[in-house]
Every structure is written in structure tokens, then in C-alpha cells.
Amino acid sequence: MSHNNIVISIKEKLTAALNPTHLEIMDESQKHAGHAGSQKGGHFTITIVSPEFVNQSLIQRHRMVYAAVNELMKTSIHALSIQAQTPDEFSK
């Protein structure tokens, strides 16, 4: 799967699972070229804002994101950097 298609899949899965009000996905795979793990998938940075994160700890938010993209973690994603915020946190 091309990295562009992976970004599209990540977006679809996160949108369906978490109904974000803001979602940014950056493919940073080029920064990790030559890294052994980069052969097995891409490196992505995600900024996601969702009302689903209200009253959830940082660990719970990350688990929610990982649960949404679990299938891709097995095949197309090697690493994720996640910024998960509530709409109130994001607006500040």
C-alpha cells in the first residue's frame, strides 16, 4: 500500500471511530529512511481532536487511537506519534 493510501486509510478509520473535529496526519517516513523498522511500515504523526476524549486520560486516548488503526499497525504503520486533545483543549 502506498503511503498516500495509508494516510487515507488512517483518516477513514479515525473518522469512523472517533468523529474528530480536527484531524491532521503527517507522513514522516522519509525522516526514517534506512531505519530497519521502516521496511515494515511508515512513520506518522497524528493530531486528533475529538469529543470522545473528554474525561479520558492520555493513555486512554492513545489506546482509542491505536484501537481505531489496529489493523494498519499490523501491516502498514511502523510508528505513530499522537497528539490527542478534546475540543476545549485544542481551542486554548
Protein Blocks (a to p, Z undefined) as FASTA:
>chain_A
ZZklmmmmmmmmmmmmnopabdcdddfklmmgoiaklmnoccdddddddfklgopafklm
mmmmmmmmmmmmmmmpmbdcdddddfklmmZZ
